[in-house]
Each structure stands twice: as structure tokens, then as C-alpha cells.
Amino acid sequence: QVQLVESGGGLVQAGDSLRLSCAASGRTFSNYYMGWFRQAPGKEREFVAAIKWSGGSTYYADSAKGRFTISRDSAKNTVNLQMNSLKTEDTSGYYCTDRRVGKDEYDYWGQGTQVTVSS
């Protein structure tokens, strides 16, 4: 059974950094994209970043470019999201997910980790 478990969220001040991690298990992810989405109360879920497990190609939302970095650790089967220069508008629940290469929809989702950025 596929499991995605996020960690690393917390309360920080604007300008600070956080590193989120997603521990992935239950299958071989070599033919998958791993993604991070976020959703704040009353708002739609939005894409943040993704990485192709095989090859490491990365993709970012405009809001994340230049501040966030997605990476994967194949030895530990984790996907990380390094978030720098955090802004109050980054406050949200952050969710890890996966999508098989060639498919349009993301498949499994983690339970999320909360990031709160105060001014």
C-alpha cells in the first residue's frame, strides 16, 4: 500500500526557511512524478512544485520559483521541499502526492503538514 507521510511544517516568521519532507513507501517510484501542492482554508488547492523521480527534472509554480527547491533522495525514498524567504501568503497546508508518468491525475496524497508564516 502506497503511503506518503509529510513532515517539517511549523510556525515561522516572514523571511525564514523551512524544509518539508515526504517519506514515500509502498511501490517503486522510478516511473513517477512526485509533487507538492498546498491548500489554505477557503482556497483551492494549488500546485507548488514537482520532480520526476527518474532524471530529477523539476517544475515550479511561479509563486515558488527562486524561493523553493524540490529534491529527492533515492536512498531514503524521500522528496523534500526547501522553502526560503517565506511570505505570509505561503501559509497553507502542504501535501505530497504522486503521479505516474503518462497520466494526468495525481494518485495518492499524504495527510499534509501545516506551514504558518507570521509577519
C-alpha positions as CSV (number, residue, x, y, z in Angstrom):
1,Q,0.0,0.0,0.0
2,V,1.3,3.4,-1.0
3,Q,2.0,5.8,1.9
4,L,3.1,9.4,1.7
5,V,3.9,11.0,5.0
6,E,4.8,14.7,5.2
7,S,6.8,16.3,8.0
8,G,8.6,19.6,8.7
9,G,5.9,22.1,8.9
10,G,5.7,24.7,11.6
11,L,5.3,28.3,12.6
12,V,7.9,30.7,11.3
13,Q,8.4,34.4,10.6
14,A,8.4,36.0,7.2
15,G,11.8,35.7,5.6
16,D,12.6,32.4,7.4
17,S,13.1,29.0,5.8
18,L,11.5,25.6,6.3
19,R,12.3,22.2,4.8
20,L,9.4,19.8,4.2
21,S,9.9,16.1,3.7
22,C,7.7,13.4,2.3
23,A,8.5,9.8,3.1
24,A,7.3,7.6,0.3
25,S,6.7,3.9,0.5
26,G,4.7,1.1,-1.0
27,R,6.0,1.0,-4.5
28,T,8.9,1.9,-6.8
29,F,8.6,5.5,-7.7
30,S,11.1,5.5,-10.6
31,N,8.3,6.0,-13.2
32,Y,6.5,8.7,-11.2
33,Y,6.4,12.4,-10.6
34,M,6.4,13.5,-7.0
35,G,4.6,16.7,-6.3
36,W,3.9,19.2,-3.6
37,F,0.5,21.1,-3.5
38,R,-0.8,23.4,-0.9
39,Q,-4.3,24.4,0.2
40,A,-5.3,27.2,2.5
41,P,-8.8,27.3,4.2
42,G,-11.4,28.6,1.7
43,K,-9.0,28.4,-1.2
44,E,-8.5,26.0,-4.0
45,R,-5.6,23.5,-3.9
46,E,-2.7,24.8,-5.9
47,F,0.4,23.2,-7.4
48,V,3.7,24.2,-5.8
49,A,6.4,22.0,-7.3
50,A,7.1,18.6,-8.8
51,I,10.1,16.4,-9.6
52,K,10.4,13.5,-12.0
53,W,11.9,10.7,-9.9
54,S,13.9,9.3,-12.7
55,G,16.2,12.0,-14.0
56,G,15.3,14.7,-11.5
57,S,13.6,17.2,-13.8
58,T,11.9,19.8,-11.7
59,Y,8.8,22.0,-12.2
60,Y,7.7,25.0,-10.2
61,A,4.7,27.3,-9.8
62,D,5.5,30.9,-10.5
63,S,5.0,31.6,-6.8
64,A,7.7,29.1,-5.9
65,K,10.3,29.9,-8.5
66,G,13.5,31.3,-7.0
67,R,12.5,30.6,-3.4
68,F,11.6,26.9,-3.2
69,T,13.6,23.9,-4.3
70,I,12.3,20.4,-4.7
71,S,14.6,17.4,-4.5
72,R,14.5,13.7,-4.0
73,D,16.7,11.3,-2.0
74,S,16.5,7.9,-3.7
75,A,18.4,6.2,-0.9
76,K,15.8,7.3,1.7
77,N,12.8,7.4,-0.7
78,T,12.0,10.9,0.4
79,V,11.0,14.1,-1.5
80,N,12.0,17.4,0.0
81,L,10.8,20.9,-0.4
82,Q,13.2,23.6,0.8
83,M,11.3,26.8,1.2
84,N,13.3,30.0,1.6
85,S,12.3,33.6,2.0
86,L,8.9,32.6,3.2
87,K,6.0,35.0,2.9
88,T,2.7,35.2,4.9
89,E,0.9,34.2,1.7
90,D,2.8,30.8,1.9
91,T,0.7,29.9,4.9
92,S,-1.1,26.8,4.0
93,G,-1.4,23.0,4.4
94,Y,1.2,21.4,2.2
95,Y,0.6,18.0,0.7
96,C,2.8,15.4,-1.0
97,T,1.4,13.4,-3.9
98,D,2.5,11.2,-6.8
99,R,1.6,10.8,-10.5
100,R,2.6,8.1,-12.8
101,V,4.4,9.3,-15.9
102,G,2.0,9.5,-18.8
103,K,-1.1,10.0,-16.6
104,D,-2.8,13.3,-16.0
105,E,-4.0,12.9,-12.5
106,Y,-2.1,12.7,-9.2
107,D,-2.8,9.5,-7.4
108,Y,-2.0,9.1,-3.7
109,W,-1.9,12.0,-1.2
110,G,-0.3,12.4,2.2
111,Q,-2.2,13.8,5.2
112,G,-0.4,17.2,4.9
113,T,1.7,19.4,7.1
114,Q,0.8,22.9,8.2
115,V,3.1,25.8,7.4
116,T,2.2,29.1,9.1
117,V,4.2,32.2,8.3
118,S,3.7,35.2,10.6
119,S,4.6,38.8,9.7
